[in-house]
Amino acid sequence: MDNLRNEFFHRLLIDSGIRKDMRVLDVGCGTGDLSIMASELVGDTGEVIGFDISQDALAVAKKTVVEKCLSSVKFIQADIAELPHNFGVFDIIIGRRILMYQINTAQSIGSLLPFLSRNGKMVFQESDCMAASFNSTMLPLHTKVQNLIWDTVAKEGGNIYIGMQLYSEMKNAGLKISLLRAEAILHTYESGSDLGWVAKMMASRMIKQNVVIAEELDVETLEYRLQEERKKSNTPFIRDMAFGICAENRK
Ligand SMILES: C[S@@+](CC[C@H](N)C(=O)[O-])C[C@H]1O[C@@H](n2cnc3c(N)ncnc32)[C@H](O)[C@@H]1O
């Protein structure tokens, strides 16, 4: 499942031209998947800084880095809106599912720009709710859980249409788009799916936003019920419409 979760961004990063020795900033790094991916690509002579507002997520990220003995990556608690001036500049600024949670996308991109080197690149992957409308009637539980996730993000103030807006947001920030792609991420019975895991992680947020009650979601049995539905339906599930962009600072 890790491969399925990270494969799109890995390809995006390689195609965007990440190389050894580069300095990379991971925006809203969460538990550090992308920072670790980037640190493997820039090597010991490169540097990766991941930042996030959540101490809990950073604690997991820091533990993983120690376990993997990665010396070129470090994690810092920070908010996009108030980044430390001494960060320096980066060859690549990366992020996944982070702009979708910002109230003002343009402002967030604007606050990252001072940290992007000349000819530096912003490489982002964001999700868009459009995939939820493509799903089959053969997968009612999957469709329901997918919709609960998007309803929660929308109620929290997230931008559930960010995928299609990335192009104009980056252009409006004065960047030159060098790569733009969107891909449906399909999950099957054989591949497994992170849908149940994500729903479990988001359960308290779903309940707080009144999109579902705990008994109806029943997270303890959800993973099994989803798996059974994939097995019985013999149908792939469109888990996500992943949007990827690489935008360059030509100034
Ligand atoms: C969906 S998670 C994605 C985590 C990571 N990028 C990944 O793909 O695995 C979104 C992350 O953004 C962080 N976040 C949200 N708003 C933020 C902000 N204003 N500044 C820094 N981090 C933020 C959250 O704490 C959370 O860890």
The ligand as an SDF file (V2000), in Angstrom:
LIG
                    3D

 27 29  0  0  0  0  0  0  0  0999 V2000
   -3.2670   15.3630    4.3910 C   0  0  0  0  0  0  0  0  0  0  0  0
   -1.8860   15.6860    5.3790 S   0  0  0  0  0  0  0  0  0  0  0  0
   -0.5910   15.4050    4.1990 C   0  0  0  0  0  0  0  0  0  0  0  0
    0.7170   15.0670    4.8460 C   0  0  0  0  0  0  0  0  0  0  0  0
    1.8660   14.8160    3.8750 C   0  0  0  0  0  0  0  0  0  0  0  0
    2.0800   15.9360    2.9870 N   0  0  0  0  0  0  0  0  0  0  0  0
    1.6350   13.5590    3.0770 C   0  0  0  0  0  0  0  0  0  0  0  0
    1.2960   13.6420    1.9070 O   0  0  0  0  0  0  0  0  0  0  0  0
    1.8150   12.4600    3.6420 O   0  0  0  0  0  0  0  0  0  0  0  0
   -1.8970   17.4540    5.5200 C   0  0  0  0  0  0  0  0  0  0  0  0
   -0.8450   17.9730    6.4940 C   0  0  0  0  0  0  0  0  0  0  0  0
   -0.7690   19.3960    6.3830 O   0  0  0  0  0  0  0  0  0  0  0  0
   -0.5240   19.9390    7.6740 C   0  0  0  0  0  0  0  0  0  0  0  0
   -0.9230   21.3430    7.6480 N   0  0  0  0  0  0  0  0  0  0  0  0
   -2.1600   21.8500    7.4140 C   0  0  0  0  0  0  0  0  0  0  0  0
   -2.1230   23.1860    7.4260 N   0  0  0  0  0  0  0  0  0  0  0  0
   -0.8420   23.5470    7.6480 C   0  0  0  0  0  0  0  0  0  0  0  0
   -0.1670   24.8100    7.7750 C   0  0  0  0  0  0  0  0  0  0  0  0
   -0.8430   25.9670    7.6860 N   0  0  0  0  0  0  0  0  0  0  0  0
    1.1710   24.8280    7.9880 N   0  0  0  0  0  0  0  0  0  0  0  0
    1.8450   23.6450    8.1020 C   0  0  0  0  0  0  0  0  0  0  0  0
    1.2620   22.4250    8.0140 N   0  0  0  0  0  0  0  0  0  0  0  0
   -0.0640   22.3770    7.7880 C   0  0  0  0  0  0  0  0  0  0  0  0
   -1.3560   19.0540    8.5880 C   0  0  0  0  0  0  0  0  0  0  0  0
   -0.9330   19.1330    9.9350 O   0  0  0  0  0  0  0  0  0  0  0  0
   -1.1320   17.6670    7.9570 C   0  0  0  0  0  0  0  0  0  0  0  0
   -0.0360   17.0090    8.5280 O   0  0  0  0  0  0  0  0  0  0  0  0
  1  2  1  0
  2  3  1  0
  2 10  1  0
  3  4  1  0
  4  5  1  0
  5  6  1  0
  5  7  1  0
  7  8  2  0
  7  9  1  0
 10 11  1  0
 11 12  1  0
 11 26  1  0
 12 13  1  0
 13 14  1  0
 13 24  1  0
 14 15  1  0
 14 23  1  0
 15 16  2  0
 16 17  1  0
 17 18  1  0
 17 23  2  0
 18 19  1  0
 18 20  2  0
 20 21  1  0
 21 22  2  0
 22 23  1  0
 24 25  1  0
 24 26  1  0
 26 27  1  0
M  CHG  2   2   1   9  -1
M  END
$$$$
